[in-house]
């Protein structure tokens, strides 16, 4: 009798459908559109763009407990932008649609820290962009080429300067962004977190991040060092071979209890080949938050970005400098931001006079989850 009962129980268990076990996930993302008026000193244009500072994208994220205080998770993020970053003034058509995988990674975490494998942020990504004023959407931060980056520098005669754009004479040198890598983040060591990563094109990065309350306000900072193979921009040519580069820098921001914030960032890129100028950049910003509003004013300079590229008819070396003013209004219930900004940039290059670049931006970002 017992054997019959056991047989029935086993056969019933085998016949019953197995409950599916999988990582729980959710869909989220954003749409970020703007209108941009730009002026290169010789002409003006209005374009309707996908905001380069934080483009339209969607993502799937998920995680699951796997026991012993550990979790496993994933992050898949796809950017899908129309007229991303806009084209040069009076361009015949808009830029092609931009489709790109931003992140495709699996991670494991526990009281020992977090290990990530796949396409994602290098250890130092974002360390030169620490900011406690919410004007990022308006492009009012240390990455000064999010707007006007595709706009060519022009002389008083209207000629473009050897095809150079604001984006080719400026870099924020913010580590090496996202790439296929393995990354380790330490558990919180008080207010500090340490990170290291290694990935494609011999990229190696180490970074430290610090955030805590201080003096009634909030302080945050980031610092990184990284090495990689040649980092000249796509399509650029060099007069001599580049063996590789080193980058290092960081940023620090303090938010006072009454809403005013200060931010400073600095970074350098050293080239390993002889005879090449090293690039450097810095940016300073003051901002203020009140209610759902944020406003800021920032100024920065970049010297010899992507040297040894030189401007036609000029001596080697150049300085790209300018300021930005930003405003952001957040509607929390709808997860919508309304923003506006003004951008001015100028180029100092020996032997040539170049017109300044100007842009006015008005836009909105809507997040969903």
N, C-alpha and C positions, 0 to 999 in steps of 0.2 A: 504493500500500500504506500509506504513511504517513497519507494522508487518511482511509483506512478505519479505521486504528487510532485516529486522533484522534476520528473520529465516534463510534466505539464508546465511547471514554473519556468524551466529553462526555455522550452519552446515558445512560451508566451513572451518572454523577455526578448528572444531573438526576433520574433515577429513584430514586436512593437517598434514604431519609428523612433530613431535616435534623435535626441534634441540637438540641433545644430549649435555649435559653439564657435564664435568668431569675435574678432575685435569690434567693439562698438565704434561707430563713426558718425560724423556729422558734416554737412555741407555748409560752407560759408564763402564770403567773398565781398567784392565791392565793384562799383562802377564809378569812374572818376573822369568827368568831362569838363572842358574849359574852352573859353574863347580867348585868343591871344592877339593883341595888337602889337606889332613890332616895327621898329624903325632902325635902318642901318646907316642913316645919314644921307642916303641917296634915294631911298624909296621906302614906302610903308606898305603894310599888308595886314589883313585880319585873317586868322585861321582858326578852325574849330578842331580841337585836338583831344587826344587821350593824354592825361597829365603824366609826364615822365617821372615826377617826383614820387608818385605812388599809383601806378597804372591799374587799369581794369583787370581783374583776375578772379578766379574761383579756386577753392581748395577743398580737399577732403582730409580730415584729421581724425585720428582715433587712437584708443589705447585700451589695454586690458590688464588686469592683475594676473600675474603668473606664479604667485606664491612667494614666500620668504621675503615679503616686503618689496618685491620687484614688479616692474611693469614693462610691457612691450607696447610700442606704438608706431605710428607712421604719420607722415606729412607729405601730401601730394598737392602741389600748387601749380596752376597753369595760368599764364598771362595771355590775354587775348585783347590786343589793342588795335584800334583803327586810327590811322594818322598819328601814331605814337611819336611824341616829341616834336611834331610838325616839321615842315620843310623850310628851305630858304625862302626869302621874300620873293613873291611873284613866281613861285615854282609852278610849272605847267600842270602838275597834278599833286594829289596828296601822297604821302609816303605809303608804302605797301602795308597791309595789315601785318601786325607783329604777333607771331605765335611762338611761345617759348615755355619750356618747363623751368620754373623757378626752383622748385623743390621736389625731390622724389627720394625720400629717405625713410629708413627704419631705425628705431632707437630702442635702447634698453636703459632702464634707470633703477636706482635703488639707493640705499643709504651710502653707497660708495661713489655716487655721482651719476653721470649720464653718458652713454656711448652712442654716437650716431654714425650711420654708414649710408652713403649715397650722395645725391646732389643736394647741396644745402649751403648754409653760411659757413665760410671759413671762420676760424677762431676769432679773428680780429675784425670781422665785418661789423660796421656801425660804431666802432670805438672812436672815430673822429667826428661823430654826429650826435654825441650825447647832448640833449637839449631838453629843457623843462618849460619851454613856451610852445604852445600848440599851433605853430604857423608852418609846419612841414608841408601841409597840403598846398600852400601858396608858393612853395619853392623858396621860402625865405629861411634858408639855413646854409650850412657850409658848402653844400653841393651847388655852386653858383651857376652851373651850366645846364640845369634841368630845363630852363627856358633860354632861348637864344643860342642854344648849343649848336644848332644846324645853320645859324646865320653867319654869312661870310663877312670878314673884315674888309672894308673898302677904303680906298684913298679918296681925296677930294675930287679926283677926276672920274670917280665911279668905278674904277677897276678893282677887281677882287685882289687881295694880297696873296698871291701864289696859291689861291684856293684855300687859304686858312680860314677856319671858322673859330668861333668862341670855344666850341667844344674841343678843338685841337690845341688850343693854347692855354687851356685850364685843366687841372685835375685836383681833386680833393685828396688823392692818395689814401683812400680809406681801405687799407689792406687789399685783398684780392676778391672781394665780393663772394659770389656763390660759385661752386664748382664741385665735381665729384671728388669726395674726400672721406676720410675717417676723422671723427672729431670726438674729443673727450672734454667734458665739463665737470669740474670738481663740485662736491657738495658745498653749500655756503660755508665759508670760513669766516664767521661773524658777518660783517657787511661786504665781504669780498668773495668773488667767484673767479677761478682760474680756468683757462681753456687752452687747448692745443689742437692743431689739426695738421694733416698731411694729405696731399692730393695730386691731381694731374698737373703736368708741366712743372714738376719739381716744386710745388708750392708747399711751404712750411710756415706755420704761423703759431705764435703764442700771444695770449692776451690776458689782461686782468681787468675786472670791472668792480666798481665800488659804488654802493648806494646806501644812504642812511640819513636819518634826521640829524640835524646839527644846528645849534643856536636858534631853535624855534622854527627853522626852515628845513629844506631838503637839499642834500648835495649828492650829485652823481658824477662819475668819471669813468673813463676807459683809456686803456693804454695797450699798444700792440707792437710787435716786431714780426716781420715776415720776409722771406726770400722766395724768389721765383725765377723761372726762365724769362727771357726777353718779354717785356710788357708794352712794347710800342703798340699804338692803336692799329686796328685792322686797316690795311691799305696804305699805311705810312711806310716811308723808306728812310733808311739811315745812311749816313755817309761812311760809317764804319760799323763793323759787326758788334753786336751787343751780347755779351756772354750771359748776363743775367742782371737782376736788380735786387736791392734790399729796400724795404720800406719800413718806416717806423713813425709813430706819432700817437696822438690821443686828443682827448678833449675833456673839459670839466665844466659843469654847470651848477649854479646855486640858485634856488628859488626861495626868496624871502617870504616870511609868513604873511606879508601884506600883498603878495602877488607879483612883485617885480622879480625878474630873473636876469642873471648874467651868464654868458657862455663864452668860452674861448677854445679854439682848436688849432693844432699845429701838426704838420706832417712833412716828411721828406722822402724822396726817392733817390737812392744812390745807385749809379750805374757802374758795373764792374769793369767796363772797358775804358782804357786810357783815353784821355783827351775829350771826355764827355762832361758837360756841365750837369751837376746834380739838381734835380727839381725840388722846390719847397713851396709850401703853401700855408697860410694862416687865415683865421677868420675870427671876428669878435662880434658879439651880438648882445643887445639889451632888449628885454621883452617885458610884457605885463599881462597877467591873467586877471579877469574879473568876471564873476558869473560864468556865462557860457562863451565869453569873448576872450580872444588873445590877439595881441598886436606886438610887432617887433621891428627893430631896425638893426641891420647887420652890415658889416664891411669886411672885405677880404682881398688878399693878393696872392697870386701864384707866379713864381718865377721859373722860367726855363722848363715848362712842362713839356715832356717828351723830347727834350734835347737829345741829339744834336740837330734836330730839324731847325732850319733857319728860314726867315722870311726873305723872299727874293729882293735883292738889292740892299740888304741890311747886314749889319754886323751880327755875329752870333749872339743869342740871348734876347729875351723879351720878358715883359711883365704884364700879366693880365690882371686887372684890378677893377673893383666895382662894389656897389652896395645894393641891398634889396630891402624893401619895406613890405611887411605882410600883415594880413588881418584874417582871422578865422572865427566863424560863429558856429557853434555846435548845437544841434537840436537832439538831445539825448534820446527822447522817446522814439523818434524815427530813425536814429543813427545816421543823421545827415549832417554834413558840414558844408557851409557856404563860405567861400574865401575870395580874397582879392589881393593883388600884389603889384608892386612896381619894381623894375629891375633896370639898372644902369651898369654898363661895363665899358672899359676903355683899355686900349693896348698901347704900351710903351715899347717901341722898337727903334733902335738907332738907325737913322737915315731915311725914315719914311714917316709921313703923317697919316694917321688912320682915324677915321670917323668913329665916334662912340656908338654903342648899340643900346637901344631902349626897348622895353617890353612892358605892357600892362596886361594883367591876367585877371579874369573873372571866371569862377567855376564852382562846381559842387561835387562832392563825393557822397555816395550812398552805400552803406554797408548792409549786408544781409547775413543771417545765420538761422 
